[in-house]
Amino acid sequence: MSASQSAVRSRAEAVKVSRTFDWMILFTLFFVILGGYHIHYMLTGGDWDFWTDWKDRRLWVTVAPIVSITFPAAVQACLWTRYRLPWGATVCILGLLLGEWINRYLNFWGWTYFPVNICFPSNLMPGAILLDVILMMSGSFTLTAVLGGMAWGLVFYPGNWPIIAPLHIPIEYNGMMFTLADLQGYHYVRTGTPEYIRMVEKGTLRTF
């Protein structure tokens, strides 16, 4: 075949090649969104999404929804404006959860042996579905920003409560009462926790 000849011989073959190329682009784009959103959320949400003893009723429910809505809103705006596809937020959260579970299983559990029930990711899917449904039904970015953004924040804690509730049960340990999540944090020492600082102060790393 010379350089001037076509690589495809029929229209059906051209359509098949085009569809294959489209799937390759979508596959690559999904993992680009996954990687970008995962890095963004880990840098901004950070420890509030890593550890069960950080998933409290005050800062976790405030920080996590605020920093997690930016990426879905951007992808949603792009997909709706150009293609009228109302599932940008859902695709973002699917990518984020896939990336987080790979990270938690291979890194947190596989390398450092933290049990999965102390480092599981937050459930953001209910908010993403509401955000996409409001955009699909209203067709308005303004209404989606007001109602969808509010729903995203309000549904976050109820959506995570069935998962986190067993770890908020009060227990007594060494004469003190705290939650099961706090007991997990006490036994699994991490950098920045008081137990780790005490270990550093007792050792030769106190200059840090």
Buried (B, 14 or more C-beta within 10 A) or exposed (E): EEEEEEEEEEEEEEEEEEEEEEEEEEEEEBEEBBEBBBEBBBEBBBBBBBBBBBBBEEEBBBBBBBBBBBBBBBBBBEBBEEEEBBBBBBBBBBBBBBBBEEBBEEEBBEEEEBEEEBBBBBBBBBBBBBBBBBBBEBEEBEEBBEBBBEBBBBBBBEBBEEBBEEBBEEEEEEEEEBBBBBBBBBEBBBEEBEEEEEEEEEEEEEEE
